[in-house]
Amino acid sequence: MSKPNDLKDARIEFKTSKEIKLLLQEVSNSLGMDLSNFLISTAVQRAKEIQKEERVLMLSNQEWTNFQEIINRPQQPTPALKELMNLKGF
């Protein structure tokens, strides 16, 4: 993530209501931050949480057991796989 002194070469603009802006300003002031830094840090933190949730696969115990059984079950190569493995370079 960028540091405060890093080059800022992109701009984000959006509109909101006066009430929401006032709320965000009050909260950012209470944290000793300016509004822009508060919005950016909050958005980045939430984006990282969402990104992590999207990358992590959660399985129930039964799903995990099923997954392990499928992985450990020996499979016979398909004709397509045999053909691929016969290509020059394999």
C-alpha positions in Angstrom: 0.0 0.0 0.0 1.1 3.6 -0.6 2.8 5.6 2.1 1.6 9.1 2.8 4.5 10.7 0.9 4.2 8.4 -2.1 3.2 10.0 -5.4 -0.5 10.2 -5.7 -1.3 10.0 -9.4 -4.9 8.8 -9.4 -8.2 10.6 -8.4 -11.4 9.2 -7.1 -14.5 11.3 -7.0 -18.0 10.6 -5.8 -21.1 12.4 -4.6 -23.0 11.8 -1.3 -25.5 13.5 0.9 -24.6 16.3 3.2 -25.6 14.1 6.2 -23.2 11.3 5.1 -20.4 13.7 4.5 -20.9 15.3 7.9 -20.9 11.9 9.6 -17.7 10.9 7.8 -16.0 14.2 8.6 -17.0 13.9 12.3 -15.6 10.3 12.5 -12.4 11.2 10.6 -11.8 14.2 12.9 -12.4 12.1 16.0 -9.6 9.8 14.7 -7.3 12.8 14.0 -7.4 12.1 10.2 -8.5 14.3 7.3 -11.5 13.0 5.4 -9.6 11.8 2.4 -7.1 9.7 4.4 -10.0 8.3 6.5 -12.0 7.3 3.4 -9.0 5.8 1.6 -7.7 3.8 4.6 -11.2 2.6 5.4 -11.9 1.6 1.8 -8.5 -0.1 1.4 -9.0 -2.1 4.7 -12.4 -3.3 3.6 -11.2 -4.1 0.1 -8.4 -6.3 1.5 -11.0 -8.1 3.8 -13.2 -8.8 0.8 -10.3 -9.9 -1.3 -9.2 -12.3 1.4 -12.8 -13.7 1.7 -12.9 -14.2 -2.1 -9.6 -16.2 -2.1 -10.3 -18.4 0.9 -12.5 -21.5 0.3 -14.3 -22.7 3.4 -15.5 -26.3 3.5 -17.7 -28.1 6.1 -16.3 -31.2 7.6 -18.4 -33.3 5.2 -17.3 -31.3 2.2 -13.6 -31.7 3.3 -14.0 -35.4 3.7 -15.6 -35.7 0.2 -12.9 -33.6 -1.3 -10.2 -35.8 0.2 -11.9 -38.9 -1.0 -12.0 -37.6 -4.6 -8.4 -36.5 -4.5 -7.2 -39.8 -3.1 -9.3 -41.9 -5.5 -7.0 -43.2 -8.3 -8.1 -42.0 -11.7 -7.4 -43.6 -15.1 -6.0 -41.2 -17.7 -8.5 -40.1 -20.3 -7.8 -40.5 -24.1 -7.2 -36.7 -24.3 -4.6 -36.8 -21.5 -2.9 -39.8 -23.2 -2.8 -37.9 -26.5 -1.4 -34.8 -24.7 1.3 -36.8 -22.9 2.4 -38.3 -26.3 3.1 -34.8 -27.7 6.7 -34.0 -28.4 8.3 -32.4 -25.4 6.5 -34.5 -22.7 
